[in-house]
């Protein structure tokens, strides 16, 4: 009988943890300090919305939307992973490796970088004209996506 109650308690506990809902907020204080610093240092717009994604009860990542429409995704520690801006804006240069910036300036003059995804293997970059480029971690061009 004790085993039955213990099993039911474990199942109920796992169901509760696995069913944890994502959280929506406008309070910048829900973000890790590193993310707060990035936002205040590199973006002029205010935070409009923060979505805290949870997986099995733990924070997986944070999705932030600024009042100018910029979208930034941070990992659970506050490190940026993805940034997207509107077509009339461009990603702040601090997020673009010099090799990537140089390649875009030479091969796609006049185009703004409107999206950047930082991955283990490198960077995915989107230009204002819709062209997507792939770079390695050192900023060397690999291919068009």
C-alpha positions in Angstrom: 0.0 0.0 0.0 2.9 2.4 0.8 4.4 1.7 -2.6 1.1 2.6 -4.3 0.9 5.9 -2.5 4.6 6.7 -3.1 4.1 5.9 -6.8 1.1 8.1 -7.0 2.9 10.9 -5.2 5.8 10.7 -7.6 3.5 10.7 -10.7 1.6 13.6 -9.4 4.8 15.5 -8.6 6.3 14.9 -12.1 3.0 15.9 -13.7 3.1 19.2 -11.8 6.7 19.9 -12.7 6.3 18.9 -16.4 3.2 21.0 -16.7 4.8 24.2 -15.6 3.5 27.0 -17.7 5.6 29.6 -19.5 5.6 33.0 -17.8 4.8 36.3 -19.5 6.1 39.5 -17.9 7.0 43.1 -18.5 9.3 43.3 -15.5 13.0 43.4 -16.6 13.9 42.0 -13.2 12.8 38.5 -14.2 15.8 38.4 -16.5 19.3 37.3 -15.4 21.7 40.2 -14.6 23.7 39.5 -17.8 20.6 39.9 -20.0 19.6 43.1 -18.2 23.1 44.5 -18.8 23.0 43.6 -22.5 19.7 45.4 -22.9 20.6 48.5 -21.1 24.1 48.8 -22.7 23.1 48.0 -26.4 19.5 48.8 -27.0 17.7 52.1 -26.7 14.1 50.8 -26.7 12.3 49.7 -23.6 11.2 46.2 -22.8 7.7 45.6 -24.0 7.3 41.9 -23.2 9.3 39.0 -21.7 8.4 35.3 -22.2 10.1 32.9 -19.8 10.2 29.5 -21.5 10.2 26.6 -19.0 11.0 23.0 -19.6 10.4 20.5 -16.8 10.1 23.3 -14.4 13.4 24.9 -15.2 14.0 28.0 -17.2 15.0 27.1 -20.7 15.3 30.6 -22.2 14.0 34.1 -22.3 12.4 35.8 -25.3 12.3 39.6 -25.1 10.4 42.0 -27.3 11.3 45.6 -27.2 9.0 48.5 -28.0 10.6 49.1 -31.4 9.9 45.4 -32.4 13.4 44.1 -31.8 13.3 40.5 -30.6 16.1 39.0 -28.5 16.5 35.5 -27.2 18.7 34.8 -24.1 19.6 31.4 -22.7 18.9 30.7 -19.0 22.1 32.4 -17.9 21.4 35.6 -19.8 23.7 35.1 -22.8 22.1 36.2 -26.1 21.3 33.5 -28.7 19.3 35.3 -31.4 18.5 38.9 -32.3 16.1 40.1 -34.9 15.3 43.7 -35.8 12.9 45.4 -38.2 13.9 46.1 -41.8 14.5 49.7 -41.1 17.0 48.9 -38.3 20.2 46.9 -38.0 21.7 44.7 -35.4 24.1 46.7 -33.1 27.7 46.1 -34.3 28.8 44.7 -30.9 26.9 41.5 -31.9 28.5 41.1 -35.3 31.9 39.5 -35.5 34.3 41.6 -37.6 34.7 38.9 -40.3 31.0 38.8 -40.8 30.7 42.6 -40.9 33.6 42.8 -43.4 32.1 40.1 -45.7 28.6 41.7 -45.7 30.1 45.2 -46.4 32.2 43.8 -49.3 29.8 41.3 -50.9 26.4 43.0 -50.1 27.1 46.7 -49.9 24.3 48.8 -48.5 22.6 45.8 -46.9 21.7 45.9 -43.2 22.1 42.9 -41.0 18.6 42.4 -39.5 19.0 39.0 -37.9 21.8 37.0 -36.2 21.7 33.6 -34.5 24.7 32.5 -32.5 25.2 28.8 -32.6 27.9 26.4 -31.4 29.2 26.1 -35.0 29.0 29.8 -35.9 26.5 32.4 -36.9 23.4 32.5 -39.1 22.9 36.0 -40.5 19.9 37.5 -42.3 20.2 40.6 -44.5 17.5 43.2 -45.1 16.9 41.8 -48.6 16.1 38.3 -47.2 19.4 36.7 -48.0 20.7 34.3 -45.3 24.4 33.6 -44.8 26.2 31.1 -42.7 29.6 31.8 -41.0 31.8 29.7 -38.8 32.6 30.7 -35.2 35.6 32.8 -36.4 33.4 34.8 -38.7 34.5 33.1 -42.0 31.9 32.8 -44.7 30.7 29.2 -45.3 27.7 29.4 -47.6 24.4 31.0 -48.5 21.4 29.4 -46.7 
